[in-house]
Amino acid sequence: MNILFIEDDTIETMKLHRTVSKLPSKHQITEAKNGEEALRILRSGNNLPNIILLDLNMPRMSGLEFLKILKDDDTFKYLPTIILTTSENRTDLLECYRIGIAGYVIKPLKYEDYEYRLKQVFQYWEINELVKA
């Protein structure tokens, strides 16, 4: 799968790469440090991602701001976007689903738990029928 990973934290990025390297399937990860950078990547016209993993708490443009722009765009609105965040705020959760996310995963503190959750996410999306814009 082609994955757009939007995350400003270097440790979280390292965790994702470590987890993905252990998976039996190979995935292409494109990184963006914030929503503005992610929009530039999407609008560049290069290969669209199969899924987007999005952090909510980022500088310059929050995950929610990015999500609203993404879902208002006819080209990108069908890209499955999974929130990957530390936020357990119910308001964030409800707002994300209202806008149109495909999932909401809370980053656990223990790496083993993080790895387990991410493996589940990848296994699900590997077999899912994806809509390409």
Secondary structure per residue as TSV (DSSP state, phi and psi in degrees):
chain	resnum	aa	ss	phi	psi
A	1	M	-	360.0	154.0
A	2	N	E	-97.7	119.6
A	3	I	E	-122.1	130.8
A	4	L	E	-98.8	117.2
A	5	F	E	-108.2	114.7
A	6	I	E	-109.6	106.3
A	7	E	-	-158.5	134.2
A	8	D	-	-95.1	-11.0
A	9	D	-	-92.5	121.3
A	10	T	H	-62.7	-38.8
A	11	I	H	-63.5	-42.7
A	12	E	H	-63.7	-37.6
A	13	T	H	-65.2	-43.0
A	14	M	H	-62.0	-41.5
A	15	K	H	-61.1	-43.2
A	16	L	H	-62.7	-47.5
A	17	H	H	-62.1	-39.9
A	18	R	H	-62.5	-43.9
A	19	T	H	-64.4	-47.3
A	20	V	H	-62.5	-35.4
A	21	S	H	-64.9	-21.2
A	22	K	T	-89.7	-7.7
A	23	L	S	-78.9	147.7
A	24	P	S	-67.6	-33.3
A	25	S	S	-88.1	146.6
A	26	K	-	-93.5	137.9
A	27	H	-	-127.4	146.3
A	28	Q	E	-95.9	119.1
A	29	I	E	-105.1	125.2
A	30	T	E	-109.6	129.6
A	31	E	E	-104.3	143.5
A	32	A	E	-135.3	138.7
A	33	K	S	-85.2	-13.9
A	34	N	S	-162.8	174.4
A	35	G	H	-63.5	-36.8
A	36	E	H	-62.2	-45.7
A	37	E	H	-64.0	-40.0
A	38	A	H	-62.7	-41.6
A	39	L	H	-64.2	-38.9
A	40	R	H	-61.6	-41.7
A	41	I	H	-64.1	-47.2
A	42	L	H	-62.7	-41.4
A	43	R	H	-79.2	-8.3
A	44	S	T	-67.3	-16.8
A	45	G	-	86.2	-1.2
A	46	N	S	-70.9	-178.6
A	47	N	-	-52.0	122.3
A	48	L	-	-70.2	147.3
A	49	P	-	-72.6	155.4
A	50	N	S	-77.0	-38.5
A	51	I	E	-140.5	160.0
A	52	I	E	-120.4	130.7
A	53	L	E	-105.6	120.7
A	54	L	E	-125.8	125.9
A	55	D	-	-83.5	149.6
A	56	L	S	-88.5	-38.8
A	57	N	-	-96.1	96.5
A	58	M	-	-138.6	158.0
A	59	P	S	-76.8	165.0
A	60	R	S	70.3	-53.3
A	61	M	S	-145.8	119.5
A	62	S	-	-69.0	165.2
A	63	G	H	-60.1	-38.4
A	64	L	H	-64.8	-41.7
A	65	E	H	-62.4	-45.0
A	66	F	H	-60.1	-45.7
A	67	L	H	-60.2	-41.9
A	68	K	H	-62.8	-43.0
A	69	I	H	-65.5	-43.9
A	70	L	H	-59.3	-48.7
A	71	K	H	-76.3	-13.7
A	72	D	T	-88.5	-6.5
A	73	D	-	-97.1	122.4
A	74	D	T	-60.7	-28.1
A	75	T	T	-77.0	-34.8
A	76	F	T	-109.1	-9.2
A	77	K	T	-62.6	-22.1
A	78	Y	T	-91.9	-0.8
A	79	L	S	-69.2	121.5
A	80	P	-	-63.2	123.8
A	81	T	E	-117.9	122.1
A	82	I	E	-110.9	123.8
A	83	I	E	-77.8	130.8
A	84	L	E	-126.3	100.7
A	85	T	E	-145.5	166.0
A	86	T	S	-93.0	-7.8
A	87	S	-	-74.1	118.6
A	88	E	-	-101.1	15.2
A	89	N	-	-69.0	118.5
A	90	R	H	-61.9	-33.1
A	91	T	H	-62.0	-44.2
A	92	D	H	-60.0	-47.4
A	93	L	H	-56.7	-51.6
A	94	L	H	-64.9	-40.6
A	95	E	H	-64.9	-40.2
A	96	C	H	-63.2	-44.8
A	97	Y	H	-66.9	-35.9
A	98	R	H	-61.6	-40.3
A	99	I	H	-71.2	-33.7
A	100	G	T	125.7	40.4
A	101	I	-	-78.7	164.8
A	102	A	S	-98.7	-12.8
A	103	G	E	-178.8	161.1
A	104	Y	E	-136.9	110.8
A	105	V	E	-117.0	126.3
A	106	I	E	-89.3	129.2
A	107	K	-	-70.7	117.8
A	108	P	-	-77.1	161.9
A	109	L	S	-72.7	-40.4
A	110	K	S	-79.8	134.0
A	111	Y	H	-59.5	-39.4
A	112	E	H	-59.8	-39.4
A	113	D	H	-69.7	-39.3
A	114	Y	H	-60.4	-48.8
A	115	E	H	-59.1	-44.4
A	116	Y	H	-60.0	-47.4
A	117	R	H	-64.1	-43.3
A	118	L	H	-66.6	-37.0
A	119	K	H	-61.2	-40.0
A	120	Q	H	-63.7	-42.9
A	121	V	H	-60.9	-48.1
A	122	F	H	-65.1	-41.4
A	123	Q	H	-61.1	-42.2
A	124	Y	H	-62.2	-49.4
A	125	W	H	-74.3	-20.9
A	126	E	H	-66.7	-29.7
A	127	I	H	-102.4	-6.0
A	128	N	S	-79.6	145.8
A	129	E	-	-76.8	120.9
A	130	L	-	-104.1	144.0
A	131	V	-	-95.6	126.3
A	132	K	-	-100.9	134.5
A	133	A	-	-66.9	360.0
